[in-house]
């Protein structure tokens, strides 16, 4: 389906009071509802640090929106490849069998950039880079940059986040600390 709005966003259908903020410096995500923090959790952004260029495996900065919500109704620890469930449920034996796999689990919020030349279009397009907020193995450390560019979260917190936010929710990824609420 072709849509005239950027990233499939239609402001008339998705008006909401939610805002997701990510601090790369603090490795922290906040979900704000009407300006009040309703979630404040540790996350893991890119091991390569911040950056916007295609194939850099860096976490892009700036204003984004949730382009798609993926995984509603899937079991916790469902494995995704190419944004599709593989039929596998993550466990230590599966990890041992696929040691180099980038584990994308449980739910995915697929992001698109809102700033042409910074995180949208050309070699800096967050959507075409497949930048997500997604679940990861529970043994992965949070608070330590370790992803391939995405924002990784604990599975239970990922479910809580995706259950609250619709497509079109604004996301700001920044290097500076988030306010304390």
Secondary structure, DSSP 8 states (H G I E B T S, - for coil): ---SSGGG--TTT---SEEEEEETTTTEEEEEETTEEEEEEE-B-BTT-B--STTS--B--EEEEEEEEE-TT--TTEEEETTEEEEEE--HHHHHHTTT---EEEEEEEEEE-SBTTTBSGGG-TTTTT-EEEE--TTS-SSS--BSSSEEE-HHHHHHHHHH--TT-EEEEESS-----
